[in-house]
Amino acid sequence: MLEHFCECYSDLSGPILCPLLGSITPLFLPNSRIRPIRLIGLCASLITFLYSPVPRIQFDPSTAKSQFVESLRWLPYENINFYLGIDGISLFFVILTTFLIPICILVGWSGMRSYGKEYITASLICEFLMIAVFRMLDLLLFYVLPESVLIPMFIIIGVWGSRQRKIKAAYQFFLYTLLGSVFMLLAILLILLQTGTTDLQISLTTEFSERRQIFLWIASFASFAVKVPMVPVHIWLPEAHVEAPTAGSVILAGILLKLGTYGFLRFSIPMFPEATLSSTPFIYTPSAIAIIYTSLTTSRQIDLKKIIAYSSVAHMNLVTIGMFSRNIQGIGGSILPMLSHGLVPSALFLCVGFLYDRHKTRLVRYYGGLVSTMPNLSTIFFSSTLANMSSPGTSSFIGEFLILVGAFQRNSLVATLAALGMILGAAYSLWLYNRVVSGNLKPDFLHKFSDLNGREVSIFIPFLVGVVRMGVHPKVFSDRIHTSVSNLVQHGKFH
């Protein structure tokens, strides 16, 4: 027993326990030693990132079964275990998480002067919890871990937020996402009563009655819809983004929004196929409305962060249309924009964050003509804008194209509305770039200009490389995703 525990502990220590240990270590150092604290946090996150591609190298794309499975007995009398594994759906979400956290620490390297130790700890705890979520194969812990992420994110928004309303935004974020998840807990309890275990793989092979499927699907939908977020439960997201620090916005847009769509893929769609089939119109309607509504709302915003936040809502609702198309093109295509969404809005939020650090405003009307004073930022902003409007050759294009193909096979009207939303997305992206970068300078509002320095430019390089790599050579990603997606479609008898 001890030998088995030590073996599991050794396997888990790389991708999961490294950020956990890194978050604990700074607590033993005084606040005056901020440089060693930052270095510890950065090293812990970098080691985790360097370890994360190892499963990708050894990953077998020919099987849909979970690989690198590790188990640790947690509540053996209730048949609840700390059960981990990776398949084609979760693989790249783990890598995305480990990629973004070091960047978040670098972004706050000089800005988080107050409570720097606590900032490093909160960021690494977020990383630990989110990696565990994407690897988790136990239903109860699949509920506990996403809710646990709310605590460090609540602290990040409430403590390091940028405005007076940050406390309200933190509470709004916390309560919206927590209350929606209560129904998910009830669903897990019902599954436990029927199956006698919370093992996800056993639950996937269990036959639920159609009535129970519908109840369980609605309960899980209440949890995941808030996290996507879907309209009308999206109100918390723009407020949270506006008040959060730059690194908090990167974590929110890059990782946390994926918890809802990942929950649909991992839990609702494969476990309740009949309920998924009957509820597809219920998903299509608000998703199509959300794409049009948020795209039009985006063009009316005056805050740079709110523009990107509403843009995120539109993109994530396009993803839900792809997932509930119930075919390989739609589901496989929806995973690629989720990964792209971890890169593109994150880069845009970083651009806005660097602008705010210099000029202390995010209002669009104060900006203009930055191409002549900040050419480095203007170039990066232009590249990110092209990716945000899903231009060919960027990471979002192939995934959104596959979503439209999958959706058109199910409902041509929904696919048409989704395509219209993409056109509106291109319109507001170009409008935003034109207002901020082109035109004349406004010296009445902005007086001192300084372009991005070498450290800041280097932060964007991995984003740009990732965007181009996914856009030019998506086969690397689709090959590892395809078998798991095909298995999901066949398991639900959707084809």
Secondary structure by P-SEA (a helix, b strand, c coil): caaaaaaaaaaaccccaaaaaaaaaaccccccaaaaaaaaaaaaaaaaaaacccccccccccccccccbbbbbccccccccccccccccaaaaaaaaaacaaaaaaaaccccccaaaaaaaaaaaaaaaaaaaaacccaaaaaaaaaaaaaaaaaaaaacccccaaaaaaaaaaaaaaaaaaaaaaaaaaaaaacccccaaaaaaccccaaaaaaaaaaaaaaaaaaacccccaaaaaaaaaaccaaaaaaaaccccaaaaaaaaaccccccaaaaaaaaaaaaaaaaaaaaaaaaaaaacccaaaaaaaaaaaaaaaaaaaaacccaaaaaaaaaaaaaaacaaaaaaaaaaaaaaaccccccccccccccccaaaaaaaaaaaaaaaccccccaaaaaaaaaaaaaaccaaaaaaaaaaaaaaaaaaaaaaaaccccccccccccccccccaaaaaaaaaaaaaaaaaaacaaaaaaaaaaaaaaaaaaaccc
